Amino acid sequence: MSNSWHVVNQYDEFSLFESQYTNKEKYPSFLTNTPEAFFSLQNSNKNYKSPHEFVTKKQLNNISEKNFNFTKLITQTMDNWFHQMHPQIPISFNPFYSIEHGVKNFIDSLAFSIKELHELCMKENVKEITYVTDVQENDYIHYINKNNKNRYFSIRPIGPNVTSLVLDQDKWWNELGINTVPIYSKKLKSNINEKPKLKNKISNLINPNRIDLIKQFTYRVPRSIFKNKKDRLLVIGQADNVIPFLLHSINSDISKLDWWVRDTFDPVNFPTFKSLIFEQSEEENINFTPSNIPNDLLNHLMIENNQKPLINILYKCFKSFYKYRIPYLLSLYLKAQSYFKTYQPIAIISGTTDPDRIQIIHQAAKIYKIPLISFQHGGAYGYTETKWIQLSDLRADIYAAYGAKSCEYIEKFAKSLNMPTKLINIGWQNGKQISKKANYSKQFNNNTGRKIIYVPTGMMGDNRYGPNHDQMHDIKYCLEQIEIIQTLSKIPNTETTVKLHYKDKIENPIENFIINSNFTNVKVVKYCNFVELLNEADVIIIDCPTTVIIESLASCKNVIYINLNIVKFTNEGETLLKESVLWIEKNKNWKNDLQKSINKFDQLSKNNTIENSFMQHYANTNFTPENIWKLIKEDTLKI
């Protein structure tokens, strides 16, 4: 077996290894990090492996669980140092706390990669690893536009793969007796200053916030919108239920809106469409000059040896965040303070709380005891374990969920963490619209056969985090999908459409696999709305609980769930879901179970959403936005 391994992320990297690798070993082995690289070697005589072959889900879950506390210690250390260096800045402004969600996800991705590579080296007796990386200067590149470093910033470096970042830590690998050999690629083009398009220039002149308001509301509101209203809402983010809630608030003469979704522009009021101008006093203008972060600031947090490369990578990322992003976040914080002082909205509305800008505005709002309301934006909250929301949605003061059981689970989870988030069930407005369009009377066409839609979730690339979230490697997931598709292709009297996710983070090989397989009864679609396909479907097959499940059940479709063990269901959630779908465990008999399940639908029975206990509890279509106003008016929030 070869002691030399190449780590491959893309197909075109093979030519780089052939042209630049100088080791005389004739038959190196390959660790393929992406489906593209993995499947390109399938018909070759090369020795190759996938990272998922060296770790278990349990191992990755354990790593991810530990990283919650590890991340918290890191962000607390950074914020404490930040305030020691800048005592003039309000103590309520905590920039590193605002990116804790992104930092935790990044740490998970790095830690998963470290574990996979380390296990590869131990099990295969690897002495040398060659890999492709982008030519980097002293600092990582975190921005996609050189002239707007502060606005277009990502805590993850742009360009290099996570595995390359890990292998760049050559001193650490050398201590383990492993030589890492980088091959540099000059493909990274992050400093290109693109000329703004005429459309964008016009939009910027008008103010994109004003354009948003025109698109969203001008054709859906009554004359009474112009009545004088006491309360005002500040909108800083969107999601499924946000717009229906806002329409209710406007049409019920409850409130007016200030729209600040585009935070680099002034907020705009609705219905006046006027930009809101507010001046900052001299004491609110704070001078900020970044200094140097000490090299050893985070060293005391390293308990395990494999945390050393993590800390080294994060240190470089934090240097860029401190230099480029924090000045902008501070100006946003001060601007938000001035807005709240001047206009005093009754609440802040956002579809999610993940982004740092949302959390920074929330930090400013707490001074004036103005609550942040976040809205559910996915179908899985409440019936699967979603521990990562403690760093995002649970930081809101009110969380508006689709169902009562969702509220019960999330509120119980919040209390276990001593988080004061209040949960409110308002139902799922989109589900109500889908349900109205449902075709209850559709029967199978004996000439064309049963029409099946298989809806896998998207490729995550190296953006993996947990616990029980995206640890399944894309390669393993693709292999699972191929097995399902091949099984479906062999079921007589069926037509299968594979609906791929339109936002895959990396190249998805499934489309080419289906096209090249020349199936007579399987086709693939990607860039269309899943809901638009529902009327033509007899059976929906799902292998990961996303919004697709509740969309399918809301449209009264027959659903088959193939359990690939991607997520962890709550006990009650799993029980209720099994009552609403045909549940198939991925065991040795799963192929026969799948065919039998499809045959059960020969005589379509109406899947009545009203009687569906799962939908009633987790995504009821009785939309009641007034529940939020009742909670706001109670004035019992402790922010």
C-alpha positions in Angstrom: 0.0 0.0 0.0 1.2 3.5 -0.9 2.6 5.7 1.9 2.0 8.8 -0.3 -1.5 10.1 -0.7 -3.0 13.0 -2.9 -6.0 14.9 -1.5 -8.3 15.8 -4.4 -11.1 18.3 -4.4 -11.8 18.8 -8.1 -11.2 16.7 -11.2 -8.8 19.2 -12.8 -6.4 18.8 -9.8 -5.3 15.5 -11.2 -3.3 17.2 -13.9 -1.6 19.5 -11.3 -0.4 16.4 -9.5 1.0 14.9 -12.7 2.8 18.1 -13.7 4.1 19.3 -10.4 4.5 16.4 -8.0 8.1 15.3 -7.9 8.0 12.2 -5.7 9.2 9.2 -7.5 6.6 6.9 -6.1 4.8 5.4 -9.1 1.4 4.6 -7.6 0.2 7.1 -5.1 -3.3 6.8 -3.5 -6.0 9.4 -3.5 -8.3 10.8 -0.9 -11.2 12.2 -2.8 -12.9 15.0 -0.9 -15.8 15.7 -3.3 -18.3 13.5 -5.3 -16.8 15.0 -8.5 -13.3 13.7 -7.7 -14.6 10.4 -6.3 -16.7 9.4 -9.3 -14.1 10.5 -11.8 -11.9 7.6 -10.4 -14.6 5.0 -10.4 -13.5 3.3 -13.6 -9.8 3.7 -13.0 -7.3 1.3 -11.5 -6.2 3.8 -8.9 -6.5 3.3 -5.2 -8.8 5.9 -3.8 -10.9 6.5 -0.7 -13.6 8.9 0.6 -13.2 10.7 4.0 -16.5 9.1 5.2 -14.8 5.7 5.2 -12.6 6.7 8.2 -15.1 8.1 10.7 -18.4 7.3 12.2 -21.4 9.6 12.7 -21.0 9.0 16.5 -17.5 10.3 16.4 -18.4 13.4 14.5 -21.4 14.1 16.8 -19.1 13.8 19.9 -16.7 16.3 18.3 -19.5 18.7 17.5 -21.0 18.5 21.0 -17.7 19.5 22.5 -17.3 22.4 20.1 -20.3 24.3 21.6 -18.4 25.0 24.8 -15.0 25.4 22.9 -16.6 28.0 20.6 -18.2 29.9 23.5 -14.8 30.1 25.3 -13.2 31.4 22.1 -15.7 34.2 21.4 -15.8 35.2 25.1 -12.0 35.5 25.2 -12.0 37.5 22.0 -14.8 39.9 23.2 -13.1 40.4 26.6 -9.8 41.2 24.9 -11.6 43.5 22.5 -13.1 45.6 25.3 -9.8 45.7 27.2 -8.2 47.2 24.2 -11.1 49.6 23.4 -12.7 50.7 26.7 -14.4 53.6 24.9 -16.7 51.1 23.1 -20.0 50.2 24.8 -19.8 47.0 26.7 -23.1 45.8 25.0 -21.3 45.7 21.6 -19.9 42.2 21.3 -18.8 41.5 17.8 -17.3 38.1 18.3 -20.5 36.9 20.1 -22.4 38.0 17.0 -20.5 35.6 14.8 -20.6 32.6 17.2 -22.9 30.7 15.0 -20.6 31.0 12.0 -17.5 30.3 14.1 -19.0 27.1 15.6 -20.0 25.8 12.1 -16.5 26.6 10.8 -14.8 24.9 13.8 -17.0 21.8 13.2 -16.0 21.7 9.5 -12.3 22.0 10.4 -12.5 19.5 13.2 -14.3 16.9 11.0 -11.6 17.3 8.4 -8.8 17.0 11.0 -10.4 13.8 12.3 -10.9 12.3 8.9 -7.3 13.0 7.8 -5.8 11.8 11.1 -7.7 8.5 10.9 -6.6 8.1 7.2 -3.0 8.5 8.3 -3.3 6.1 11.1 -5.2 3.4 9.2 -3.3 3.6 6.0 0.2 4.4 7.5 0.4 7.6 5.5 3.8 9.4 5.6 3.2 12.1 3.0 0.1 14.0 1.8 0.1 16.2 -1.3 -2.7 18.7 -1.8 -3.7 21.6 -3.9 -4.2 25.0 -2.2 -4.6 28.6 -3.4 -1.6 30.9 -3.2 -2.2 32.9 0.0 -0.5 36.0 1.4 0.1 36.4 5.1 -3.7 36.8 5.7 -6.6 34.8 4.4 -9.0 36.5 2.0 -12.4 36.9 3.4 -14.0 39.3 1.0 -15.3 39.1 -2.6 -14.9 42.8 -3.4 -11.7 44.7 -2.5 -13.5 48.0 -2.3 -16.2 46.6 0.1 -14.2 44.4 2.5 -16.3 45.4 5.4 -19.6 44.5 3.8 -18.9 41.4 1.8 -17.1 39.5 4.5 -17.1 35.8 5.3 -15.5 34.3 8.5 -14.5 31.3 6.3 -11.6 32.2 4.0 -12.7 32.4 0.4 -10.9 30.1 -2.0 -9.2 27.2 -0.2 -11.0 24.1 0.8 -11.3 23.3 4.5 -9.0 20.3 4.0 -6.3 22.6 2.5 -6.6 25.0 5.4 -6.0 22.0 7.8 -3.1 20.6 5.7 -1.5 24.1 5.6 -0.7 23.5 9.3 2.5 21.7 8.3 4.3 22.1 11.6 1.5 20.2 13.4 1.5 17.5 10.9 5.3 17.2 11.0 5.1 16.6 14.7 2.8 13.6 13.9 5.5 12.3 11.5 3.5 13.3 8.3 4.9 15.5 5.6 2.4 17.8 3.9 3.3 19.0 0.4 1.3 21.9 -1.1 0.8 22.4 -4.8 -0.3 26.0 -5.4 -3.1 27.0 -7.8 -3.6 30.6 -8.9 -7.3 30.4 -9.5 -8.5 32.6 -6.7 -10.0 35.9 -8.0 -11.4 37.6 -5.0 -10.0 41.1 -5.6 -11.7 41.7 -8.9 -13.4 45.1 -8.9 -16.4 44.5 -11.1 -18.0 47.6 -12.6 -21.4 48.1 -11.1 -24.2 47.3 -13.6 -26.6 50.1 -14.6 -29.4 48.3 -12.9 -27.5 48.3 -9.6 -26.5 51.9 -10.0 -30.2 52.9 -10.4 -31.2 50.7 -7.5 -28.6 52.3 -5.3 -29.8 55.8 -6.2 -33.4 54.9 -5.4 -32.4 53.0 -2.2 -32.9 49.2 -2.4 -35.0 49.2 0.8 -37.5 51.4 -1.0 -37.6 49.1 -4.0 -38.2 46.1 -1.6 -41.2 47.8 -0.2 -42.7 48.7 -3.6 -42.3 45.0 -4.7 -43.7 43.5 -1.5 -46.6 45.7 -0.4 -47.9 48.3 -2.8 -50.4 46.0 -4.5 -51.5 44.1 -1.4 -52.7 46.7 1.0 -56.0 48.6 1.5 -56.6 52.4 1.6 -56.6 52.3 5.3 -52.8 51.9 5.1 -52.6 55.7 5.2 -54.3 55.9 8.6 -52.1 57.2 11.4 -50.8 54.3 13.4 -49.2 54.4 16.8 -47.0 51.3 16.6 -44.1 50.7 14.2 -42.1 47.6 13.3 -38.5 47.5 12.2 -38.0 44.8 9.6 -34.4 43.6 9.1 -34.8 40.2 7.6 -37.2 38.0 5.6 -38.6 34.5 5.7 -41.8 32.5 4.8 -44.0 33.9 7.5 -42.6 37.4 7.8 -44.5 38.9 4.8 -47.9 37.4 5.8 -47.4 38.7 9.3 -46.5 42.1 8.1 -49.5 42.2 5.8 -51.7 41.3 8.7 -50.1 44.0 10.8 -50.7 46.6 8.1 -54.2 45.6 7.0 -55.4 45.4 10.6 -54.4 49.0 11.2 -52.0 47.8 13.9 -48.6 49.2 12.7 -46.5 50.9 10.1 -43.2 49.6 8.9 -39.6 50.7 8.8 -37.7 48.5 6.3 -34.0 48.0 6.9 -33.2 44.7 5.3 -30.4 46.3 3.2 -28.3 47.5 6.1 -25.8 49.6 4.1 -28.7 51.9 3.1 -31.0 54.1 5.2 -34.2 52.4 6.4 -37.3 53.4 4.6 -40.8 53.9 6.1 -44.0 52.4 4.7 -46.4 53.8 3.6 -44.6 57.1 3.1 -41.6 55.6 1.3 -39.4 58.2 3.0 -35.9 57.4 4.1 -35.4 57.7 7.8 -32.7 60.1 8.7 -31.3 60.2 12.2 -28.2 62.1 13.3 -25.7 60.7 15.8 -24.6 62.9 18.7 -20.9 63.5 19.2 -20.7 61.0 22.1 -22.2 58.4 19.8 -19.3 58.8 17.3 -16.5 56.5 18.6 -13.0 56.4 17.1 -11.9 52.9 16.5 -8.4 51.9 15.5 -7.6 48.2 15.3 -4.5 47.0 17.1 -2.6 43.7 16.9 -4.2 40.5 18.4 -1.6 38.7 20.5 -0.4 35.5 18.9 -1.0 33.5 22.1 -4.3 35.0 23.1 -6.2 31.7 22.6 -3.5 29.2 23.4 -4.8 28.6 27.0 -8.0 27.1 25.5 -6.1 24.2 23.8 -6.9 21.1 25.9 -6.4 18.5 23.1 -3.6 18.4 20.6 -5.9 18.4 17.6 -7.2 21.9 18.7 -3.9 23.5 17.8 -4.5 23.7 14.1 -8.0 25.0 14.7 -6.7 27.8 16.9 -4.0 28.7 14.3 -6.6 28.9 11.5 -9.1 30.9 13.6 -6.4 33.3 14.7 -5.8 34.4 11.1 -9.5 34.6 10.4 -10.1 36.8 13.5 -7.3 39.1 12.4 -9.2 39.9 9.2 -12.6 40.1 11.0 -11.1 42.6 13.5 -9.5 44.7 10.8 -12.2 44.7 8.1 -15.6 43.7 9.6 -15.7 45.1 13.1 -15.4 48.8 12.1 -18.5 48.3 9.9 -20.4 46.4 12.6 -19.6 49.1 15.1 -20.9 51.8 12.8 -24.1 49.7 12.3 -24.5 49.3 16.0 -24.2 53.1 16.6 -26.6 53.8 13.8 -29.1 51.3 15.1 -28.8 52.9 18.6 -29.7 56.3 17.0 -32.6 54.8 15.2 -34.0 53.2 18.3 -33.6 56.3 20.3 -35.4 58.4 17.7 -38.2 56.1 16.5 -38.8 53.5 19.3 -40.3 50.6 17.3 -42.4 48.2 19.3 -40.5 45.2 17.9 -37.8 44.1 15.4 -38.8 41.5 12.7 -36.3 39.1 11.1 -36.6 35.8 9.3 -33.5 34.5 10.9 -30.9 35.6 13.5 -27.8 33.9 12.0 -26.1 36.9 10.4 -23.8 39.1 12.5 -25.6 42.2 11.4 -28.9 40.9 12.8 -27.3 40.1 16.1 -25.5 43.5 16.3 -28.8 45.4 15.7 -30.4 43.2 18.4 -27.6 44.1 20.8 -28.4 47.8 20.2 -32.1 47.2 20.7 -31.7 45.5 24.1 -30.7 48.9 25.6 -34.2 50.2 24.7 -35.9 46.9 25.7 -37.1 46.4 22.1 -37.7 42.6 21.4 -36.4 40.8 18.3 -38.9 38.4 16.7 -37.6 35.6 14.6 -39.7 33.4 12.3 -39.3 29.7 11.5 -37.8 29.3 8.0 -37.5 25.5 7.7 -39.7 22.5 8.0 -37.7 20.5 10.5 -37.7 22.6 13.6 -39.5 20.8 16.5 -39.6 17.2 15.4 -35.8 16.8 15.0 -33.1 17.7 17.4 -31.7 21.1 16.3 -29.2 22.0 19.0 -27.4 24.5 16.7 -30.3 27.0 17.0 -29.0 28.0 20.4 -26.5 30.2 18.5 -29.1 31.6 16.2 -32.9 31.5 16.4 -32.9 31.1 20.2 -31.2 34.4 20.6 -34.4 36.1 19.5 -36.7 37.3 22.3 -39.7 35.7 20.5 -39.6 32.8 18.1 -42.7 32.3 15.9 -43.1 28.6 14.9 -45.3 26.6 12.6 -46.9 24.4 15.2 -47.6 23.8 18.9 -45.4 20.8 19.3 -42.6 22.8 17.7 -43.0 25.4 20.3 -43.0 22.8 23.1 -39.7 21.2 22.0 -37.9 24.5 21.3 -39.1 26.2 24.5 -38.0 23.2 26.5 -34.6 23.2 24.8 -34.3 26.9 25.5 -35.1 26.5 29.2 -32.5 23.8 29.5 -29.9 26.4 28.4 -31.4 29.1 30.6 -32.3 31.1 27.5 -35.4 33.4 27.9 -36.7 32.9 24.4 -40.5 32.9 24.2 -42.2 30.6 21.7 -45.4 31.4 19.9 -47.4 29.2 17.5 -48.7 31.2 14.5 -49.1 28.4 12.0 -47.7 28.1 8.5 -49.2 30.5 6.0 -47.5 29.0 2.9 -48.9 25.6 3.9 -52.4 27.1 3.7 -51.8 28.3 0.2 -50.4 24.9 -0.9 -53.3 23.1 0.7 -55.8 25.2 -1.2 -54.2 24.2 -4.5 -54.1 20.5 -3.7 -55.6 18.1 -6.2 -57.6 15.7 -4.1 -59.3 13.8 -6.9 -56.2 12.9 -9.0 -56.0 9.2 -9.8 -53.2 7.2 -11.3 -53.1 7.1 -15.1 -52.7 3.4 -16.1 -51.1 4.4 -19.4 -48.3 6.5 -17.9 -48.0 4.7 -14.5 -47.4 6.1 -11.1 -45.6 9.4 -11.1 -42.9 9.6 -8.4 -40.9 12.6 -7.3 -37.7 11.9 -5.4 -36.4 15.0 -3.5 -32.9 14.6 -2.0 -31.4 17.6 -0.2 -28.5 19.7 -1.4 -24.7 19.1 -1.5 -23.1 20.8 1.4 -19.4 20.8 0.3 -17.1 21.3 3.3 -19.7 23.4 5.1 -20.5 20.6 7.5 -21.6 21.0 11.1 -23.6 19.3 13.8 -24.6 17.6 15.9 -27.0 15.5 13.8 -27.0 17.9 10.9 -24.7 17.8 7.9 -22.1 15.3 9.0 -23.0 12.9 6.2 -20.3 13.4 3.7 -21.5 14.4 0.2 -19.8 11.3 -1.3 -21.7 9.0 1.0 -24.9 10.8 0.4 -24.5 10.6 -3.4 -23.9 6.8 -3.1 -27.1 6.5 -1.2 -29.0 8.6 -3.8 -27.7 6.5 -6.7 -28.8 3.3 -5.0 -32.3 4.8 -4.5 -32.5 6.0 -8.1 -31.4 2.7 -9.5 -34.0 0.9 -7.4 -36.7 3.2 -8.6 -35.7 2.7 -12.2 -36.5 -1.0 -11.9 -40.0 -0.6 -10.5 -42.4 -1.3 -13.4 -45.2 1.1 -14.4 -43.5 4.2 -12.8 -42.1 7.5 -13.9 -39.6 9.1 -11.5 -38.5 12.7 -11.5 -35.5 13.5 -9.4 -35.7 17.0 -8.1 -32.3 18.3 -7.1 -31.7 21.2 -4.8 -31.0 24.4 -6.8 -28.5 25.7 -4.2 -25.9 22.9 -4.2 -22.7 24.3 -2.6 -20.5 22.1 -4.9 -20.8 20.3 -8.2 -23.6 17.7 -8.0 -22.8 14.5 -10.0 -26.3 13.1 -9.7 -27.6 15.0 -12.8 -24.9 13.6 -15.0 -25.3 10.1 -13.5 -29.0 10.1 -14.5 -28.4 11.5 -18.0 -25.6 9.1 -18.7 -27.5 6.1 -17.3 -30.1 6.4 -20.1 -33.0 5.4 -17.8 -36.2 5.2 -19.7 -38.4 6.1 -16.7 -36.2 8.5 -14.7 -35.5 12.2 -15.4 -33.9 15.0 -13.5 -34.9 18.6 -12.9 -33.1 21.2 -10.8 -34.0 24.9 -11.4 -37.7 24.8 -10.7 -39.9 25.2 -7.6 -40.8 21.9 -6.0 -44.3 23.1 -5.2 -44.9 23.6 -9.0 -44.3 19.8 -9.5 -46.7 18.6 -6.8 -49.9 18.5 -8.9 -48.3 15.9 -11.2 -47.0 13.7 -8.5 -48.6 10.6 -7.1 -45.9 9.7 -4.6 -43.1 11.9 -3.0 -40.0 10.2 -1.8 -37.8 12.0 0.8 -34.6 11.0 2.6 -34.0 14.1 4.7 -36.6 16.1 6.7 -36.8 19.5 5.0 -39.7 21.8 4.1 -40.5 19.3 1.3 -42.1 17.0 3.9 -44.6 19.5 5.1 -45.2 20.9 1.6 -46.0 17.4 0.4 -48.3 16.6 3.3 -50.0 20.0 3.0 -50.8 19.1 -0.6 -52.3 15.8 0.5 -49.7 13.7 -1.3 -48.6 10.2 -0.4 -45.1 10.4 1.1 -42.4 7.8 1.6 -39.6 8.6 4.0 -36.4 6.6 3.5 -34.5 6.9 6.8 -30.7 7.4 6.0 -30.1 8.4 9.6 -29.0 11.9 8.5 -30.8 13.6 11.4 -32.0 12.6 14.9 -35.8 12.8 15.4 -37.4 13.5 18.7 -39.3 10.5 20.0 -42.7 12.2 19.6 -41.8 13.7 16.3 -40.8 10.4 14.8 -43.9 8.7 16.1 -46.2 11.3 14.6 -44.3 11.3 11.3 -44.6 7.5 11.0 -48.3 7.9 11.2 -48.3 10.3 8.3 -45.8 8.8 5.9 -44.7 5.3 4.8 -41.4 5.0 6.7 -38.6 2.8 5.3 -35.5 1.9 7.3 -32.4 1.6 5.1 -31.7 -2.0 6.0 -31.1 -5.1 3.9 -34.8 -5.3 2.9 -35.3 -1.7 2.0 -35.5 -2.2 -1.8 -38.4 -4.7 -1.4 -40.0 -2.4 1.1 -39.8 0.5 -1.3 -41.4 -1.4 -4.1 -44.2 -2.7 -1.8 -44.8 0.8 -0.5 -45.2 2.3 -3.9 -47.6 -0.6 -4.9 -49.7 0.3 -1.9 -50.6 3.5 -3.6 -52.3 1.8 -6.5 -55.6 3.1 -5.2 -54.9 6.6 -4.1 -56.5 7.5 -0.8 -56.9 11.1 0.2 -54.2 12.2 2.7 -56.4 14.6 4.7 -54.2 17.3 6.1 -57.0 18.4 8.5 -56.8 14.9 10.2 -53.1 14.6 9.9 -51.8 14.8 13.5 -48.2 15.4 12.4 -49.2 18.5 10.4 -51.6 19.7 13.2 -48.7 19.7 15.7 -45.7 20.8 13.6 -47.0 22.8 10.6 -50.7 23.6 11.0 -52.2 25.7 8.3 -54.3 27.8 10.6 -52.3 31.0 10.3 -52.8 33.2 13.4 -50.4 36.2 13.3 -52.4 38.0 15.9 -50.8 35.6 18.5 -47.6 37.6 18.1 -49.3 40.9 18.8 -50.9 39.4 22.0 -47.5 38.5 23.3 -46.0 41.8 22.4 -48.8 43.7 24.1 -48.5 41.7 27.3 -45.1 43.4 27.8 -43.8 40.6 29.9 -40.6 40.1 28.0 -37.4 40.3 29.9 -34.7 41.2 27.5 
